[in-house]
Amino acid sequence: MPSTPLPRESRVVHGHRRAFVRAGDGPPLLLLHGIGNTAQTWAGVIDRLAASHTVIAPDLLGHGSSDKPRGDYSVAGYANGMRDLLSVLDIEQVTVVGHSLGGGIALQFAYQFPERCQRLVLVSSGGLGPELGLPLRAATLPGSEAVLTALTHLPLPLRTGMRLLDAFGRAIGWHRARDLAEAGDAMLALHDVEARRAFLRTLRSVVDARGQSVTAIDRLYLAEAIPMLVMWGDRDPIVPPEHAETVRRLVPSARVEVFRDAGHWPHLADPERFARALLEFIDTTQPVVHDRDGWRALLSR
């Protein structure tokens, strides 16, 4: 992850500060990061995307520079928060890009507010099957807050080590190192009690010891009404890339792009390819125009 922090703006919505990155001008793109990450995860692609689009990349509530209240961290609550932030910014419709947890939120946003979602882009997305890596499942167990507290107070040399691991992995082409460094960096960011509790509330709203407990599979047929792009790393150790094939099977109109030798963060593994694929998808599709009658017919089918 680039070390130079992206500049944040903020708005207070429902009494809570919501921080976000805003860049560029043109058709709006909403970029939603995964659990434990922030808008900084998009730093490698924002400039490219902002050359032709207005990019809005929030720190989700409970993450980064946004407030971390004792509140609603469900995917539905996050989707509501995105609608309200966009309303405050006077943005009515967006192409929504969601990574990991952000993918689950993007799916929920498209389901709750179909009239505001022009296209849907899922990146190593949650919500497409129960399978999930062991560390996140283990973090839902009783006592995990004490373990996280101990891990996030490890000495500064370990933080430096994460950066060195990432640099070493890049130098020798060991893509697994990048995922380990990114996951470690996200964990070490949970240094204060509010951040840790927000992380656990968010995680436990969608995951239990058996895996992902919230699914969009039963409503994925609704995606027939919207242009969809799915991007995944073929070596994702957190959410299995087979979930991309689930989308391909259930939504034949969806485009699926698998990044060879990439892990859970394909936009970090190959930012140029990621930005190119996203922009090509936008350029070659028309934003959906919401049709109430058509939506009702889909629901009734």
N, C-alpha and C positions, 0 to 999 in steps of 0.2 A: 504494500500500500504506500503511495507517495507520502512523504513525511511532511510536506508543506500543507498545513490545514486549509481547507476551503473556507472562504469567508461566509459567515452565516448572517441571515436576516432573521427576524422573529416577529410573530404576531401572538397576541393573547387571545385564545379562543376558549370559551367556557371557563375562564379564570385561570387557564394553564398556558404557560409559554410554550410555543411550538417553534422550534428553530428549523430553518431550511436554507438550502442553497438555491439561488435563482441566477440563471445565466442565459444569455442569448436572446433571440427574438424570432418569432415565427410560430407555427403550429405547436401547441404545448405538449410536452412530454412529462409525465409524472414517474419518477424513479423511486421505487420502494426497496429499501435494504432489508437484509435478513436479521434474525435475532442476534443480539450482541454486537452488531455492526452499527454504523452510522452512515450519513450521506457521504462520508469520506471514501467509502468503498467504491464509489462511482468516479473518483477523481481522474482515473486514467482514460475515461471516455467522455467526460462532460464537455471538454473543449471541442471535440469533434462533433458532438451532437448539437452543441449550442451554436455552431456555425450556421445552422439552418432551422433551429427550433428554440422555443422558450423551454428551458429545462427547469423543472421544480423537483428538488431532491431533499425531502425532509429528513430530519432526525425524528424517527417515530417517537411518540410519547413513551417515556421510560428509557430513552436511549440518548446518548450524546449530550447535546446542549439543550435538549427539550426537558421540560419538567418531568418529575418522576413521582406523581401522586399515588396515593392508595386509591386505585380506581379500576376502571374497566379496561382490561388488556385482551379482550377477546378479539377475534378477527373481525367480527361485526362492529365492535367498538372502534377498532382502527379504521375500518372502512368509513364509518360515520365521521371520524375525525378528518380523514382525507377530503371527504365531501365538503365539510365545513371550512377547512383551510382553503380549498380551491374557491369556495364562495367568497371568502374574505378577500382573496386575491383577484376576484372578478374573472375567474376562469370557469367557463361553463362545461367544456368538453375536453377530454384529454385522451391520448394514447397512454395506457398504463403499462409500466414495465416493473415486474416484481421479482425479486430474488429470494429464494428460500421462504422464510416466513412472509416476506413481501409478496411472493407469488400467491400464497394463500389469501393475503389481504387483497391482492389484485383480482383474484377470482371472486371474492366476496363483494368487492366494489362493483364489478361488472354485473353481478347477480342482483345486488340491492339497488343500484343506480344505472340501469342499462341505458338510459337516455343521456348519460354523461360520459360513457365509455366508448370511444371511437374504435379502438383496437386493443388487443390484449397480448402482452408478451410475458411469457413465463420462463424464468431462468432458474434451473435447479429447484423447482418449485415445491413447496409444501402442499399438502391437501390432496395428493393424488394417489395415496395408498398408505397403508399402516407402517411399512418398513422404514426404519430410521436407525442411524448409527447408535451404538451403545452409550457413548458419553452423554448425549442429550437425554436418553431414556433414564440413565442413572441419576441425572440431575433432578428428576422429578421425585425421587425417593425421600422419605423422611430423613432429616439430618443433613441434607445436601447444602443447606445454607451455611452451616458451620464449615463444611469442607470448602465451599467456595470462598468463604472468608479467609481461611488459611491460605488457599492458593493465590488469592489476589493480593495478599500481603507478602508475597515472596520478594526477595531483595531485588534491587535495581539491576544487578548484572544479568538476571534472568530475562528482564525486559530487553536489554541490549542483545542478549543471546537470540531472542526471537527475531530481531532485525537481521542479525548475522546469518541465522538459519535461512531466512528468506533470500538474502543476497547470495548465499552459497548455493541454494537450490537453483536460483536463476542462472548462476554461472555454469553449473554442470548439467543443467537440463533436468534436474530432479524435481518434477512437478509436485510430487507429494509434499515436499518441504514447504512449498508456498501455502498449501492448505493448512499444514501444521502451524506455520507462523501466523496465518490469518486467524485461525481458531484460538491460538494462544494469546494473540493480541487482543481479541475480543474478550477473552476471559480476564486478562489482566486489567481491562478497562473497568471492571466491576469493583472498583476500589472503595466505593462508599456504600453504606448500607441501603440507601434508597435505590441505587442502581441495581444492587443484587436482588432486592425484593421485587423490583419491577421486572427484572429478568426472569425470576422464578414464577411470578404471576403470569407473565406472558407465556412462558414455556408450558406451565401446567394447564393453561387454557386450551392447548392444542395437542399435548403429548402426555402419555402416562408411561408406566414401566414397560408396557407391551409395544409402544410405538406411537405413531400419529393417531390421535383419537378423533380428529375432525377431518371430514372428507368432503370434497366437491364432486366426487365421482357420480353421485346420484343426480347431480344437476349439470353435469358436463355437456349433456346433449344441448343445453341452451346455447353453448358456444357456437353452434352451427350458424347462429345469427350474427356473429362478429368475426372479423379477421383475427386469426391467432397465429402467433409464432412461439415455438418452444425451443429453448436452447439449453444444452446440458453438456457437462463434461463426462467422457466415457469412463473416467476413473473416480467418480464422485464417491467418497467414503462415507458421506453423511446421508444423502438421499439418493437411493439407487437410480442409475440412469434408465433402468427398465420402466420407470414411471413415465418417461417420455414416450415409450412405446404404447403405454396405456392411452395417452392422449391421441396418438396416431390412430389407434384402433377405434376409439370412441368418437373422435372428431376427424373424419377423413379429410376435411378441408384444411386442417391445420398444417402449417409448415413446421417441420422438425429439423433442427440442425444440431448435430452432435460434434463436440470439439474433441478431437483426438488428443489423448495424453493430458487432458485437463481434468481438474478435480471439481470441487463444489463451487468455485468462483471462476467460471469461464471468462468473465469480463476482466478479471485480473490476469488470467493465464495468457490471453491473447486479446488485448483491448482493441487492436486494429481490426481484427476479424469480427469481433463482437459489434463494434460500431458500424462496420460496413454491412453486416447482415441485418442489423436493426434498421438502418437507413434505407437499405434496398427494399426491405419488407414494407416500410412506410411508403416509399416512392411507388411501389407496384400494387398497392391496395387502396381502395377507397374507404374513407371513414364510414362506419355504419350509421345509417339514419334510423333511429329507433322507431319501430312500428308497433303501436299498442295492440292492434289486432293480431299481427303476426306473433308477438310475444305471448298473447293470450292463447293463440292456437298451439304454440309450442308447449306451453304449460299444460294444456288440456289433452295433448296427444297421448 
